[in-house]
Amino acid sequence: MSEAGDNKKNISRHILPTSSNLLGLCFVILSFIRIANLGAEIILDELVATAIIFFLISSVLSYASMRSKKKAEFYEKIADLIFITGLFILTLFSVIIVFEVI
């Protein structure tokens, strides 16, 4: 296998497990928000639910990238963008909690 072929699939192999782990983390965070009855839980719930959706889509597209032969690069690029967006949302959630913005 050529080095270019390895690099093409390499990102998806990192996105899939990381995105899946962050998906699980978001479910734990969502459960904690529900149990703790945080005051502004509506906004926090929506942020975490949005991150869950982004990480799920990223996982599916990353898997599709590894399985596809024709559109592998396209799926990988989209998975990467969605994964980064999910990280941004998770970071925004963290900043809101740490600085008690809400």
C-alpha positions in Angstrom: 0.0 0.0 0.0 1.3 3.4 -0.8 1.9 6.1 1.8 -0.7 8.4 0.3 -3.3 5.7 0.7 -2.4 5.2 4.3 -2.7 9.0 5.0 -6.1 9.2 3.4 -7.6 6.6 5.7 -5.6 7.6 8.7 -7.8 10.5 9.8 -11.0 8.4 9.8 -9.3 5.8 12.0 -8.7 8.5 14.6 -12.0 10.3 14.2 -14.2 7.2 14.7 -13.0 6.0 18.2 -12.5 9.6 19.4 -15.9 10.7 18.3 -17.5 7.6 19.8 -15.8 8.2 23.1 -16.9 11.9 23.1 -20.5 10.7 22.3 -20.5 8.6 25.4 -19.0 11.4 27.4 -21.8 13.7 26.3 -24.4 11.1 27.4 -22.8 11.1 30.8 -22.8 14.9 30.9 -26.5 14.9 29.9 -27.3 12.4 32.6 -25.5 14.5 35.2 -27.3 17.7 34.1 -30.6 15.9 34.6 -29.7 14.4 38.0 -28.2 17.7 39.3 -31.2 19.8 38.2 -29.0 22.6 37.1 -30.8 26.0 36.9 -30.3 26.7 33.2 -30.6 23.1 32.1 -32.6 23.9 29.0 -29.7 25.7 27.3 -27.1 23.2 28.6 -29.3 20.3 27.5 -29.6 21.7 24.0 -25.8 22.2 23.7 -25.0 18.7 24.9 -27.7 17.2 22.6 -26.3 19.1 19.7 -22.8 17.8 20.5 -24.3 14.3 20.6 -25.8 14.7 17.2 -22.6 16.1 15.7 -20.4 13.3 17.2 -22.9 10.6 16.0 -22.9 12.0 12.5 -19.1 12.3 12.6 -18.8 8.6 13.7 -21.1 7.4 10.9 -19.3 9.4 8.2 -16.0 8.3 9.5 -17.1 4.7 9.3 -18.5 5.3 5.8 -15.2 6.8 4.8 -13.3 3.6 5.8 -15.8 1.4 4.0 -16.3 3.4 0.8 -14.0 3.2 -2.1 -15.4 6.0 -4.3 -16.3 8.7 -1.9 -13.9 8.0 1.0 -12.2 11.4 0.9 -15.5 13.3 0.7 -16.9 11.4 3.7 -13.7 11.9 5.6 -13.6 15.7 5.0 -17.2 16.1 6.1 -16.6 13.8 9.2 -13.6 15.9 10.1 -15.5 19.2 9.8 -18.5 17.9 11.9 -16.1 16.5 14.5 -14.4 19.8 14.9 -17.8 21.5 15.2 -18.8 19.0 17.9 -15.5 19.8 19.8 -16.3 23.5 19.5 -19.8 22.9 21.0 -18.4 20.8 23.8 -15.8 23.5 24.6 -18.5 26.2 24.6 -20.5 24.0 27.1 -17.4 23.7 29.3 -16.8 27.5 29.2 -20.4 28.1 30.2 -20.1 25.7 33.2 -16.7 26.9 34.3 -17.4 30.7 34.1 -21.0 30.3 35.3 -22.2 32.4 32.4 -25.7 31.1 32.8 
